[in-house]
Amino acid sequence: MRPRRTKREWDQLYYQCYSDVSVHEEMIADRVRTDAYRLSILRNWAALRGKSVLDVGAGTGILSIFCAQAGARRVYAVEGSAIWQQARELDRVPVLPGPVETVELPEQVDATVSEWMEYGLLHESMLSSVLHARTKWLKEGGLLLPASAELFIAPHQRPDAGMAPGLLKPGHSEIVVQGLSGEDVLALPLRFAQLDLSRAGREQELEAGVGGRFRCSCCGSAPMHCFAFGFQVTFPGGESEKPLVLPTSSFHPATHWKQALLYLNEPVQVEQDTDVSGEITLLPSRDNPRRVRVLLRCKVGDQEEKTKDFAMED
């Protein structure tokens, strides 16, 4: 039996993954994601001009560059993986290698920026690092980019589910990441949790779980195969005053995050107005705190309530 890894070992594996430049190329090539960050930073130029910014998990430094272009006086790019070596030549942006939990800054900052979201929002547990940076380094009332996040869930049919019968069985508990079409949605996505990053707790609160209840009525007749859950984050509007939203649902342009699917043990036929309800909770996996785990309790129509425990594969 393989010895159980420590949290430090899982952290090391996480940072090793992000040392691969291809991972960052995929994220930067996601125009929906990158353009949302660029536009949100430029819209907040009045709050950034002449101010200091902390970029948490800077990667190749693209968000740091956007902040410098918006007029920031100083941008601190903090990166825990070896990719920092490719970002250290950034103009006007000092790169600080190491996790944000261990680096030291010469000052409190006026704003923080981070692209911390992963599959299902909380996979890889980077949010706790962002909240640590907020608590330790952000000035009172400072700017957070993004400022909030919301989680949504919706029942789906999967026309190709028959081609992968292993997904629909009691023993299958993997969270499957796939792109979806809005045509496969059986009810409008429902918000089941919201996080205000200016108030959210740190690691202990996240370990207790993020989630909530949901209830919806189906809008057609079809076999239901799974639930899909996804997220959106919101940035302060800055000069435009209207907040900027970066969504990841199947009703919006595709992103590299796609959607996270929770497959039922077997298809369930639903009709117009079939009631679907339940509760969903996201929390760290028992084996790997960087891996998200999902507890789902659901009831579809007249069927008895069922519970299933899912985890994202490493």
Secondary structure, 3 states (H helix, E strand, C coil): CCCCCCHHHHHHHHHHHCCCHHHHHHHHHCHHHHHHHHHHHHHCHHHHCCCEEEEECCCCCHHHHHHHHCCCCEEEEEECCCCHHHHCCCCCCCEEECCCCCCCCCCCEEEEECCCCECCECCCCCHHHHHHHHHHHEEEEEEEECCEEEEEEEEECCCCHHHCHHHCCCCCCECEEECCCHHHECCCCEEEEEEECCCCCCHHHHHCCEEEEEEEECCCCEEEEEEEEEEEEEECCHHHCCCEEEECCCCCCCCCCCEEEEEEEEEEEECCCCEEEEEEEEEECCCCCCCEEEEEEEEECCCCCEEEEEECCC
